[in-house]
């Protein structure tokens, strides 16, 4: 049965190494984390010189790969063979080559650790993958849903012994998104600049993640939620003056996703934090934003806003109402949302 990255790392830290690993999926963070752990810990530094092989898929074919794993370690108990970008192994899509991998996986050498790191998902129904799963480890690594990101950030900070404020988490989610590798990198960058026992707060994120303190997507959405006309228009003017750094497509997507959830909040009878988090598919951290928007925008107004957002997209593409600049389209839509 496929294992999660948490389960795999738990076993590795106990020095329980399997002879076979398939690490695959669309979230590279966990694939790299497990691959790096194996690279750094599976063999002692003294054994690595002659028994650790880091290969790239494009440079090997299945027969040459199997020749690596079938050799015996030199003056060591085990050898490690890691193949990065395994999806590019020559011939790996051919049935006879998959059969060769399957046959090896049915009876792998206990003295070899073979790690295949894929950049995308493999079909776990294939016979050769099932053979890896039976006698080794198959670890899928999927992108996190947005509503899981706050918990991931909290857990990551907890592992580092860090405290982080709610708003700092919100800002990281809104401005970095679900790229876990980048999120970890940004948090690590912040850590290097923190004083001992200093909390990661909004000011720290603004300073070290390069987010404008007042003029960013996060603050624009906040201004609209609060129907703060002055602040919203200040931010729109900033976006218009800096179009390369503030393209309209992400703004449209952000607003459409937000007000679609506001609409769903309106029609949900049970507006408790716990139920809204489940219905909207968001972390409980964010439910208060939707509850506030419901108070500030009635149901008919929200329907009207979603229609205006759709018009904005069409206008920005020159499909509706002639040729509009992004700035003109965004200004008009902002006015219609707020008034």
C-alpha positions in Angstrom: 0.0 0.0 0.0 1.4 3.5 -0.9 2.8 5.4 2.0 2.7 9.1 2.9 5.9 11.1 3.2 5.3 11.3 7.0 5.3 7.5 7.2 8.3 7.1 5.0 10.4 9.6 6.9 9.4 8.0 10.2 10.7 4.7 9.0 13.9 6.2 7.6 14.7 8.0 10.9 14.5 4.5 12.5 17.0 3.4 9.8 14.4 1.1 8.3 15.4 1.2 4.6 13.5 -0.6 1.9 15.3 -2.0 -1.2 12.9 -0.1 -3.5 11.4 3.4 -3.6 9.2 5.1 -6.1 8.6 8.8 -5.2 6.2 10.4 -7.5 3.5 13.1 -7.9 3.0 16.8 -8.7 4.4 18.1 -5.4 8.2 18.1 -5.6 8.7 19.2 -2.0 8.1 15.8 -0.3 9.8 13.9 -3.2 13.0 16.0 -2.7 12.7 15.8 1.1 12.7 12.0 1.1 15.3 11.7 -1.7 17.6 14.1 0.1 17.2 12.3 3.4 18.2 9.0 1.8 21.1 10.6 0.1 22.4 12.1 3.3 21.6 9.2 5.7 21.3 5.8 4.0 25.1 5.3 3.8 27.9 6.5 6.1 30.2 9.2 4.6 33.0 6.5 4.4 30.8 4.2 2.3 29.5 6.8 -0.2 32.5 7.1 -2.4 32.1 3.6 -4.0 28.5 2.8 -3.2 26.4 5.8 -3.8 25.3 6.7 -7.3 23.2 9.8 -8.2 21.9 9.4 -11.7 19.5 11.3 -14.0 16.9 9.6 -16.0 18.0 10.9 -19.4 21.4 9.5 -18.9 20.4 5.8 -18.3 18.2 3.1 -19.7 16.5 0.3 -17.9 19.3 -2.3 -18.6 22.1 0.0 -17.4 20.1 1.0 -14.3 19.6 -2.7 -13.4 23.3 -3.3 -13.9 23.9 -0.7 -11.2 21.5 -2.2 -8.6 22.5 -5.8 -9.3 26.2 -5.2 -8.4 27.3 -5.8 -4.8 28.5 -3.1 -2.5 32.2 -2.5 -2.2 33.5 -2.9 1.4 30.0 -1.9 2.7 26.7 -3.5 3.6 24.6 -1.5 1.2 24.8 0.6 -1.9 22.4 3.4 -2.9 21.2 4.2 -6.4 19.1 7.3 -6.8 17.6 8.3 -10.2 16.3 11.8 -10.4 13.8 12.8 -13.1 13.1 9.0 -13.5 10.3 9.8 -15.9 13.1 10.4 -18.5 14.7 6.9 -18.1 15.2 5.7 -21.7 12.7 3.0 -22.5 10.7 3.2 -19.3 7.5 3.4 -21.2 8.2 0.2 -23.1 6.4 -3.0 -21.9 9.5 -5.1 -22.1 11.5 -2.6 -20.0 8.7 -2.4 -17.4 8.7 -6.2 -17.3 12.4 -6.1 -16.5 11.8 -3.6 -13.7 8.9 -5.8 -12.4 11.1 -8.9 -12.5 13.8 -7.2 -10.5 11.3 -5.7 -8.0 9.9 -9.2 -7.3 13.2 -10.3 -6.0 15.4 -7.2 -5.2 18.8 -7.4 -3.6 18.7 -6.5 0.0 22.1 -5.0 -0.3 20.9 -2.4 -2.8 18.5 0.6 -2.3 17.0 1.8 -5.6 15.2 5.2 -5.5 13.2 6.4 -8.5 12.2 10.1 -8.2 9.6 11.2 -10.7 8.5 14.7 -11.5 4.9 13.6 -12.2 2.5 10.9 -11.2 3.1 7.3 -12.2 0.2 4.8 -12.8 0.1 2.8 -9.6 -2.0 0.2 -11.3 0.9 -1.0 -13.5 2.3 -4.3 -12.6 5.9 -3.0 -12.2 4.7 -0.3 -9.8 2.7 -2.8 -7.8 5.8 -5.0 -7.6 7.8 -2.0 -6.2 4.9 -1.4 -3.7 4.9 -5.1 -2.6 8.6 -5.3 -1.9 9.5 -1.7 -1.3 7.8 1.7 -0.9 5.6 3.7 -3.3 5.1 7.3 -2.1 2.7 9.6 -3.9 3.2 13.3 -3.4 0.2 15.4 -4.2 -0.2 19.2 -4.2 -1.9 20.5 -1.0 -5.3 22.0 -1.2 -5.3 25.7 -0.3 -7.3 25.1 2.8 -4.5 22.8 4.1 -1.7 25.4 3.7 -2.2 27.3 7.0 -1.8 24.0 8.9 1.2 23.1 6.8 2.9 26.4 7.6 2.0 26.0 11.3 3.5 22.5 11.4 6.6 23.6 9.5 7.2 26.5 11.9 6.5 24.2 14.9 9.2 21.8 13.6 11.6 24.7 13.5 10.6 25.9 17.0 9.1 29.1 15.7 6.0 31.1 16.6 4.0 32.6 13.8 0.9 34.9 13.9 -2.4 34.3 12.1 -1.9 37.3 9.8 1.6 36.2 8.9 0.2 32.8 7.9 -2.5 34.5 5.8 0.0 36.7 4.0 2.3 33.7 3.2 -0.7 31.8 1.8 -2.0 34.7 -0.2 1.3 35.8 -1.6 3.3 32.6 -2.0 0.5 30.1 -2.6 0.8 26.3 -2.5 4.4 26.0 -3.7 5.7 24.2 -0.6 9.3 24.5 -1.7 9.0 28.2 -2.0 7.1 28.5 1.2 9.8 26.6 3.1 12.4 28.8 1.4 10.7 32.0 2.4 10.2 30.8 6.0 13.9 29.8 6.2 14.9 33.2 4.9 12.9 34.8 7.6 14.4 32.6 10.3 17.9 33.7 9.3 16.9 37.3 10.1 15.0 36.7 13.3 16.2 37.3 16.8 16.0 34.5 19.3 12.4 33.8 20.3 11.1 36.5 17.9 7.7 35.7 16.4 7.0 35.7 12.7 4.5 38.4 12.4 3.0 40.5 9.5 5.8 43.1 9.7 8.5 40.4 9.4 6.8 38.8 6.4 6.4 42.2 4.7 10.1 42.9 5.3 11.7 39.6 4.3 9.3 38.1 1.7 9.2 41.3 -0.3 5.5 42.0 0.0 4.5 45.6 -0.2 3.1 46.6 3.1 0.0 48.4 1.8 -0.3 47.5 -1.9 -0.7 43.8 -2.5 -3.5 41.3 -3.5 -4.0 40.4 0.2 -4.6 44.0 1.2 -6.8 44.7 -1.9 -9.1 41.8 -0.9 -9.2 43.0 2.7 -10.2 46.5 1.5 -13.0 45.1 -0.6 -14.2 42.9 2.3 -14.4 46.0 4.6 -15.8 48.2 1.8 -12.9 50.6 2.4 -13.3 52.8 -0.7 -10.2 54.9 -0.1 -7.8 52.0 0.5 -9.2 49.9 -2.4 -8.7 52.7 -4.9 -5.2 53.5 -3.6 -4.3 49.9 -4.2 -5.9 49.9 -7.7 -3.9 53.0 -8.6 -0.7 51.3 -7.4 -1.5 48.2 -9.5 -2.2 50.4 -12.5 1.2 52.2 -12.1 3.0 48.8 -11.7 1.3 46.5 -14.2 4.3 44.1 -14.7 4.4 43.3 -11.0 0.6 43.2 -10.7 -0.9 41.4 -13.7 -4.7 41.4 -13.9 -5.2 37.6 -14.4 -4.3 36.6 -10.8 -6.5 39.5 -9.4 -9.5 38.3 -11.4 -9.0 34.7 -10.3 -8.5 35.8 -6.6 -11.7 37.9 -6.7 -13.8 35.3 -8.5 -12.7 32.5 -6.0 -13.4 34.8 -3.0 -16.8 36.1 -4.0 -17.9 32.6 -5.2 -17.2 31.4 -1.6 -19.1 34.5 -0.2 -22.1 33.4 -2.4 -21.8 29.9 -1.0 -21.6 31.4 2.6 -24.8 33.3 1.9 -26.8 30.2 1.1 -25.3 28.0 3.8 -27.8 27.8 6.7 -25.2 26.7 9.3 -22.7 29.6 9.4 -20.6 28.3 12.3 -16.8 28.4 11.8 -16.5 24.7 11.7 -19.3 24.1 9.2 -18.2 27.0 6.9 -14.6 25.7 6.9 -16.0 22.3 5.7 -18.5 23.7 3.1 -16.1 26.3 1.6 -13.0 24.0 1.7 -11.0 26.6 3.6 -9.0 26.6 6.8 -11.0 27.8 9.8 -8.5 30.7 9.9 -10.3 32.3 6.9 -14.0 31.8 7.7 -14.3 35.2 9.5 -13.4 37.0 6.2 -16.3 35.3 4.4 -18.7 36.0 7.4 -17.7 39.7 7.3 -18.2 39.9 3.5 -21.7 38.4 4.0 -22.5 41.2 6.4 -21.2 43.9 4.0 -22.6 42.5 0.8 -26.1 41.1 0.5 -26.9 38.1 -1.7 -28.1 40.1 -4.7 -25.0 42.3 -4.5 -22.7 39.3 -4.5 -24.4 37.8 -7.6 -23.9 41.2 -9.3 -20.2 41.3 -8.2 -19.5 37.9 -9.7 -21.1 39.0 -12.9 -18.9 42.2 -12.9 -15.8 40.0 -12.3 -16.6 37.9 -15.4 -17.1 41.1 -17.4 -13.7 42.4 -16.2 -12.0 39.3 -17.6 -13.7 39.7 -20.9 -12.9 43.5 -21.1 -9.2 42.9 -20.2 -9.1 40.5 -23.2 -10.8 43.0 -25.5 -13.7 40.6 -26.0 -16.5 42.8 -24.6 -17.0 46.5 -24.8 -14.1 47.3 -27.1 -10.5 47.6 -26.2 -9.9 48.3 -22.5 -6.7 48.6 -20.6 -6.3 46.4 -17.6 -6.2 49.5 -15.4 -9.5 50.9 -16.8 -11.2 47.5 -16.5 -10.0 47.0 -12.9 -11.0 50.5 -11.8 -14.5 50.1 -13.2 -15.0 46.7 -11.6 -13.7 48.0 -8.2 -16.2 50.9 -8.4 -19.1 48.5 -9.1 -18.1 46.2 -6.3 -18.0 49.0 -3.7 -21.0 51.1 -4.8 
